[in-house]
């Protein structure tokens, strides 16, 4: 088994106005990284892989994590989690995601 660190994807985004576009950029990245693999040799990769995105502004270097930027990070993170969940469910074939399985996943989400 691979460790989570071995499957970590690091992405650096550099833009002068990244503070304005952090959430949509993060959502696009979230959708671009696949979560579901139908090949049995890759099925274990998706649950252990992670994506670390660092935002840089041409003017100020790394976008700071001060309190005023924290809300942007929280919003982007929540949107990304939703995008990745929708992608995972949407990419699964009907043979693996039946109505019963879908209802079970929805219940798990609702229960936290």
N, C-alpha and C positions, 0 to 999 in steps of 0.2 A: 504494500500500500504506500502511496505517495503521501507525504505530509502536506498540509495546507500551504505551507511556505513554498514548497517546490512548485505548486500550481498557481502561485500568485502572479497576476498580471499587473505590471506597473505602467501607468499612462500619465504623461505630463502634457498639460494643455497650456499653451502660451498665447495670450491675446491681450492687447492693450485695454480692452473693455470687458474682460472676462467676468467681472463682478455683475454686469448686466445680463450676461448670458449663461451663467453657471448652471442653472437648473436645466434648460433645454440641452445644453452640451452634455451634461451628466446623463440625462435620459437617453440621448442618442447613443452614448457609449454603453449604457446599461443594456440597450436592445441589441447592440452589435456583438456583444460577447455571448456566445451560446450557452444555454444552461442544460438543454436536453440533448442527449446523445443516444441514438437507437442502437449503436454498435455495443455489444456487451463489453468489449475491451475498454470502452470510454465511459461507460455508465457511472463508474465510481469517480470520475474526474469532476463532474459538475458539482456534487455536493461539497467537495473539499476545495474547489478553486475559489479564488477571490480576486477582486479587482480593486486596486488602490489608485485613485486618481488624484493628482496634485495639480492645482491651478496656479499659474504664474501670470503676472501682469508684466508687460514690457517695462512699465514705468516703476513698479515698486518691488519687483522680485516675487517671491511666493506670496500668494494672497493670504493675508494674516488670519489667524483664528481668533481675533479679538471678538468681544461680545456682539458688536454690530454685524459681523460677518457670520456669526454662529447660526443665526436664523436662516441665512441662505444655505449653509451647509445642511442644516436639519431638513429644510424643505427639499433640497436636491436629493438627500438620502432617502426621504420618504417616497418621493416620486420614483427614484431608481428602484427601490424595493417593489413598488407596484408594477413598474414596467417589467422587471425581471420575472415576477410571479406570473403576470399575464403572458409573457413570452414563453415561459416554461409550460404553462397549461395549453397555450395555443399551438405549440410545436409538438406536443405529444400526439401520437396517432390514436384513433378511436379504440384500437385494441387494448391500449394501455390506460386510456382515460375514459372509462365508461361513465354514464350518468351517476352511478353509485360511487365511483372513485372521486368524481368531481364534487359530489355532495359531501363526501368525507373530507376532502381537502378544504372546502369552504367552511365546514364545521371546525376544523383545526384552526383556521385563520380566525374565525369568530371567537374561539376560546382563548386565543392568544398563545 
